[in-house]
Amino acid sequence: MFTHYIKSYLVGFKKNRFFYGINLFGFSVGFLLLTIIFSFVYQELSFDKFHKNSDTIYRIHGGGYGVTPLCFADKLKNKIPEIRNVIRFKYKALKIDKNNEKLDFGDIYFADPELFQEFSFKLLFGNASEVLKEPYSMVINKSKARELFKSNSPIGNTITDENGVIYTITGIMEDIPYHSHLQAEAFISIETIRHTEGEDAFNCGSWSNLTYVCLSERAVCSQVETKINNVLENFKMRSSDGKMPLSLEPLGKIYFDAENNKYDGSIHGNFQTVLLYLAISILILFLVVINYINLSIAISVTRIKEMAIRKVNGAKQSQIIKQTVFEAITTAVISFCLAILLIELFLPQLCILLNVNVSNSLNRLKLYLIYFLGIVFIGLITGLFPGVFLSKVKVINALKNDMGFKSRGFQRKILLVFQLLIVATLLNASFIINSQINYVFNKDLGFDYENVLSFKLTSEIAQKSKLLKHKLLENPNIKVVSFSNSILGEAFGKAPIGNDNNIHICNQCYIDPSYLNLYDIKIKEGRNFSWDMNTDVKNACLLNEEACRVFGTNNSVNTKLENSEVIGVVSDFNFSSLHNQIEPLVIYCTDKGDIVQVKISSANQKSTIQYIGDVCKIISPDFDFNYEFVENRIKKMYKSEIDLKSSFQFYSLITFFIALLGLLGLTLFLIKKKIKEVSIRKLFGAKLNNTLMLLSKEQIMIVLIANTIAIPITYLIMEKWLSNFQFRIDIGCLIFIKTLIITIFLTVLAVSFIIFKIQKVNVIENLGGE
């Protein structure tokens, strides 16, 4: 029997190569997308789950910030019995001296000695309790060890940084897995800070480090949280409402909680994006299944007599169903194998195309086995529908060419409406996302960032900043040069600022007098900083309009804010993402900024940038000139939205293509039913456009119904998405009209393809049996 099913499948494939090919292609594309998306979703949901103690490790954060002072660990140790260990991480950007050349080492953290006992970062060489115990001890990952020391054993070797500090390699660890929110190529013992920076580095004033507490298994998180707040009451940050409470967040939730972990420097994901991709994958699955059913039923028109003859020869209804199920499973398995082959050959390219990141370290074989069982189940379900359909055809009707399909027409139309509903919703959403992104990049942000590039200085060249500025301005293509401690497109620092009880958390930045001119930021009241005023560097500040409103002053100029005099008010500008309201900003003057911003002419940019690099090299031969345009930094703030935009465009095209295949199947089915009617009309002189109108009316009506249902669904979903933006577009009816026109046009195009094909058919052949 099994052999018979295979022969029957091969015969059917040979007779209907076009339709079987479409089914294979549809399944292959669908399974390719499903497999990659499910791998991405699985990877995202597994972040930090590989740590054996993930259920008992928590990060301390407060007021939405994921950073804390180093002193918290010393304050908590041995004070709360439920705390097993406290582990701190302090980020360091390390440049090493190799063969008299300064090289970027990569991401490094200072960490406590208990790191490898609590976190499951695999240590290949070295004792977990000893590797980070001594000052200047260092653990590097396997890739970095291979890069620096080739085949030699790195243990006991030393690395010298650009300041001459020597670190001894005491351990080698496996590369940290992709699905870890903490990423580092090396760890240095935290005791090293005490020897290089002194005890002041461990005070409670610098909120720029990560603190994790490891609790005993029986500890109650909420109770420990209360005890931590009591112990650290005098060291918490203040706001206008008092001191901000500290919270404990489970290790497994940090990745998806960027909102409460600002400035932590960790990798963060977007749970809504994961859900969105999951929803898209489910929709694609529905489309693939519906498409197969529609095309299988269309193909079955040519197999009615075959099934009738089998029934006459004694075939049971269950045997016919088994055959169609076998064919569906076979098609699904072949398609799945093709999809897996493409994934293994072109995974990086496919990830770029689909805007997902699936790590090569992910155990895909295990997932493939799970997917395979799912694919077989999908084939089983998919094959049942045409199987039941074919098995119920009456033998007499089939042998008389009376196919008796009238009772099934409604169900097939419902399936097609559902397909086109998905397509219309995705197209509408794609247009709305595109409009919002265009709005973001075209909106006046209150400053001009075009043709501005930035780069960070080393301590050596920063001491010669006046010389650097003088040399740069000698080039006529360089308009303005400014120094600051932060840059637009990145987060500014935040701190509680104010007088007496009028304290608010404000953004703060340090700039030189050229900064406002470089970005064309308007001064609404008062004056800008000036090098001619000696007091500006230490005793003056500027406020934005929002800061004036927060502090409740109509005329802020010449008032005092802590130890600084307010000398001016700048107009509000969007220094952070348009997701957020404009926040209060306090601007201070500095003569020690280590970030350079240069406004250059739009002409001869390549040579101008080369000139800037050459000047830096002349002043400091070891300087590594790495620049970036501020415009690109601004775009990075909206990376997730840009990715979402391209994803929706791509998936809309894919789903529309799959839906068109289903439409093709229904149209072919309709034509098979009306083949004699079309032939008679042609015999009596009917024109092509009349035939097209006759057969496209039903499909256009289905498109209209699908688009009508899609409007409220899209509106509700996208209104919620747009609510994340403080500055946003309004959803207009033009978007829905555009989608309707596109879907109708492509639907008519698909029907036209079939009509042109049938017009070439010999009328005598179609009417020969009458």
URKACOR-V735852 format. One record per backbone hydrogen bond with DSSP energy under -1.0 kcal/mol. CO is the residue of the C=O (numbers start at 1). NH is the residue of the N-H. If there is no record, write none. Layout:
# URKACOR-V735852
CO NH
CO NH
This chain:
# URKACOR-V735852
1 5
2 6
3 7
4 8
5 9
6 10
7 11
8 12
9 13
10 14
11 15
12 16
16 20
17 21
18 22
19 23
20 24
21 25
22 26
23 27
24 28
25 29
26 30
27 31
28 32
29 33
30 34
31 35
32 36
33 37
34 38
35 39
36 40
37 41
38 42
39 43
40 44
41 45
44 47
46 49
51 54
53 56
56 215
57 251
58 213
59 249
61 247
62 65
64 262
65 62
68 209
69 72
70 73
71 75
72 76
73 77
76 79
76 80
80 83
82 216
85 214
87 212
89 210
90 110
92 108
94 105
95 162
96 103
98 101
101 98
103 96
107 185
108 92
109 188
110 90
111 190
112 115
114 117
114 118
115 119
122 174
125 172
127 130
127 131
130 133
134 137
136 168
137 189
138 170
138 171
139 187
140 173
141 145
142 146
143 147
144 148
145 149
146 150
149 152
154 157
157 169
159 167
160 97
161 164
165 161
167 159
168 138
169 156
171 140
172 124
172 125
173 142
178 180
179 48
181 267
185 141
186 109
187 139
188 111
189 192
190 193
192 196
193 197
193 198
198 201
199 202
200 203
206 208
209 68
210 89
211 60
212 87
213 58
214 84
214 85
216 219
220 224
221 225
222 226
223 227
224 228
225 229
226 230
227 231
228 232
232 235
237 244
239 242
242 239
247 61
249 59
250 253
254 257
255 269
258 261
261 264
262 66
270 274
271 275
272 276
273 277
274 278
275 279
276 280
277 281
278 282
279 283
280 284
281 285
282 286
283 287
284 288
285 289
286 290
287 291
288 292
289 293
290 294
291 295
292 296
293 297
294 298
295 299
296 300
299 302
300 303
303 307
304 308
305 309
306 310
307 311
308 312
309 313
310 315
311 314
316 320
317 321
318 322
319 323
320 324
321 325
322 326
323 327
324 328
325 329
326 330
327 331
328 332
329 333
330 334
331 335
332 336
333 337
334 338
335 339
336 340
337 341
338 342
339 343
340 344
341 345
342 346
346 350
347 351
348 352
349 353
350 354
351 356
359 362
362 364
363 367
364 368
365 369
366 370
367 371
368 372
369 373
370 374
371 375
372 376
373 377
374 378
375 379
376 380
377 381
378 382
379 383
380 384
383 387
384 388
385 389
386 390
387 391
388 392
390 393
394 398
395 399
396 400
397 402
398 401
405 408
408 412
409 413
410 414
411 415
412 416
413 417
414 418
415 419
416 420
417 421
418 422
419 423
420 424
421 425
422 426
423 427
424 428
425 429
426 430
427 431
428 432
429 433
430 434
431 435
432 436
433 437
434 438
435 439
436 440
437 441
438 442
439 443
445 574
449 452
451 600
452 630
453 598
454 628
455 596
458 462
459 463
461 464
462 465
464 468
465 469
466 470
467 471
468 472
469 473
472 475
475 478
477 601
480 599
482 597
484 595
487 490
493 508
495 506
497 504
499 502
501 503
502 499
504 497
506 495
507 586
509 588
510 485
511 590
512 515
514 518
515 519
516 521
519 448
522 571
525 569
530 533
533 536
535 539
539 565
541 567
542 587
543 570
544 548
545 549
546 550
547 551
548 553
556 559
559 566
561 564
564 561
565 541
566 558
567 527
568 543
569 524
569 525
573 575
577 580
578 726
578 727
584 507
585 544
586 509
587 542
588 511
594 457
595 484
596 455
597 482
598 453
599 479
599 480
604 608
605 609
606 610
607 611
608 612
609 613
610 614
611 615
612 616
613 617
614 618
615 619
616 620
620 623
624 626
628 454
629 633
630 634
631 635
632 636
635 638
636 639
638 642
639 643
640 644
641 645
642 646
643 647
644 648
645 649
646 650
647 651
648 652
649 653
650 654
651 655
652 656
653 657
654 658
655 659
656 660
657 661
658 662
659 663
660 664
661 665
662 666
663 667
664 668
665 669
666 670
667 671
668 672
669 673
670 674
674 678
675 679
676 680
677 681
678 682
679 683
680 684
681 686
682 685
687 691
688 692
689 693
690 694
691 695
692 696
693 697
696 700
697 701
698 702
699 703
700 704
701 705
702 706
703 707
704 708
705 709
706 710
707 711
709 713
710 714
711 715
712 716
713 717
714 718
715 719
716 720
717 721
718 722
719 723
721 724
722 725
733 737
734 738
735 739
736 740
737 741
738 742
739 743
740 744
741 745
742 746
743 747
744 748
745 749
746 750
747 751
748 752
749 753
750 754
751 755
752 756
753 757
754 758
755 759
758 761
762 766
763 767
767 770
